[in-house]
Amino acid sequence: MNDLDLLDWRERIARLYLSDLDLTGFRAERDRLFAEHPQSPVPAPDRPGFTGLRYYPPDPSAVVEAPLRPADGDLDIDTGGPDGVIRYRRVAVAETPWGSLTLWWIAAYGGGLFLPVRDATCGPESYGGGRYLTDTVKGTFGRGLTLLPGDRVRLDPNYLYNPSCAYDDRWACPLAPAENRVDVPLRAGELAYAH
């Protein structure tokens, strides 16, 4: 039933992201899913003692609105796993106070918006490969990234989260490409996973 469990996991994640929970409630529900769900990226042997993920304190001042400018071109990322090489298309570039960040569209069946970020906390405080602000293929709608009228976007780093490979080597994840690396620390969202 792994495929049906995965379907259930993705549905629960999408419902969580679309819920009206505040950040504290959102984090508590996410922790519960990570502790209990069979498709949790937390390794099964770690789950009995799992008490929740680690987060930076909520920071409302971290939320920004940024203009978008058009972008084009493709990027191929080898996941190193069964997904092989995945092609991403540049959709737009958000001009944030932290630096420019490219919004990617996954150029596969169904597509999806993807915004990976690697900031100065990655390695010493948060996952070294970077974190995601949204990956709509995985159901992360409307919290970390919200499209606004007038070619603008609202970014809320309090919802930065680790890719599945941050918890267990059995997962292969696309990481932030060079153009999505910023030199400033984003001390918001999820911290590195403590095994």
N, C-alpha and C positions, 0 to 999 in steps of 0.2 A: 504493500500500500504506500510505498515511498512517494510515488507521483501524486496520489491523492492527499497525502500529508503535506506535500509541498504546495499543492493548490490551496489547501486550507491555511497554511502559513501565510501565503501571499495575500489571500483574502483578508485574514486577520490584520496583517500589516496595513493594507489599504484602508480598512475600516478604522484602524487606529489613527492613521494620518488624517483621515477625513472627519474624525470625531470632533466634538466640541470640548474635549478635555483641555485644561490648561497645561502648561509645561510640566508641572509637578505630577499631575495625574497621568499625563502622557508617558513620562519616564517610569512611573510605577507600573503601568500596564505593560510597557515594553519589557521591563525587568521580569514581570510575571511570565510573559511569553517566552523569553529567553530561558527561564528556569524550567518551564513545564512542557513546552511544545516539542514533539519528536523531531521537527525540522530545525530546531534551534541551532545556530552556528556554534554555540558553546558545546565543547565535547561532552558526550554522555557521562564519562567518568567524573567530570568537574561539576555536574549539575546537582548532586546531592548536597554539596556544601556551598552552592552558588547563592549569594545574597543580593546580587544586583550588580549592574554595571557601574562604573565610576564616571562621574560627570564634573565638569567645571560648574561652579555656582551659576544660577541663571543670571544673565546680563542683558537687560532690556536695551542698554545703550549700544550693544553690538549690532542691533538690527539696522540695516541701511537700505536705502533705495538708490538704484544706480541706472543710468541710461544704458541702453543697448545700442550697439552699432552692428551693422550687417557683417557677416563673415562668410567665407566660403573655403572649400577645400576639404579633403578627407584625411583621416588618420587611421592607420591600421595598427591595432594593438594585439599582440600575441598573448593570450591569457596563460599559456603554459599548461593548459588543461584540455579537457575534451571539447571545449568550445572552440579551440584553435584560435585563428586570427579573426578578430571582430573589427569591422569597419565602422568608423564614426564619421559623421559629417558635421562640420562646423555650422552652427545655426546663427549664433550672434556672439558678441563679446560684451560682457558687462564691465563697465568702467567703474570699479569700486574704489573706496578709499584705501583699500589694501593693495590694489593693483588690478590689472586686467585679468579677467577670468573668462575662458571660452565655454559657452554652452554647447554641448554635443548632442547630436541625434544619432541613435543607434540605427545603422542602415541595414537592419535585418527585418524579417517578417514582423509586422506590428510596430516596430520602431519604439522609441521612447527617449525622453530627455534625460541627460546625464550631466551632472556637474560635480566632478571630483576636484578636491582642493588639497594641496600640500603647502602648509604654512610653517612658520618657524618653530611651532610646538612639536611638529612631527619628528619623532625620534626620542627627544628627552621627556616629553609629557604625553603626547598622543601617538597613535599608531604611525610608525616610521614611513609607511608607504603613502600616507595621506588619508583623508576622510572624504565622505560623500555628503553633499548638501541635498542632492536629489538623484534618484535613479527610478524613473517612473515605471520601468520594466518591473521593478520590485515593489511597486505600489506606494512609493513615498511621495505622494501628491500634497501640495498646498501648505507645507509647514516651513521647510527650509528655503524654498523658492516659490514665489508667487508672481505671476505675470501681471503687470499693471498696464493701464491704458497709456498710449503715447510712447511706445517703445521703451518702457522702463520695467524694472524688475525689483522686487523686494526680496532681500536675502536675510535670513535669520540664522546666524551661526550657532545659536543655542541648539539647533537641530542637526549639527554636524554629527555624523555617525561613522563608526568603523565599518569597513567592508568585511565580509564573512571570513576572509583569509586572515584577519587580525586575531581570530579566536582559535583557528585550527588549520593546519597545513593541508587538510583534505580539500579545502576550497581554493579555487584559483580566481583571482579578481583583477580586473583592469585597474591600474593605479593612475594617479594624476600625471598627465604628460607635462613636459617642461613648461608649456605655456600656461599651465594652471598651478604654477608654484609661485607663492608670494613670500617675501622676506619678512613680513610682520608676523607676530604671534597672534593667533586667533584663540584666545583663552575662553572658549565657549564650546558647548557641546560635549561629546564623549571623550573621555581620557583613554589612554592605552589600557587594554584588557590585562588584568592581573590574574594570572593563573593560580 
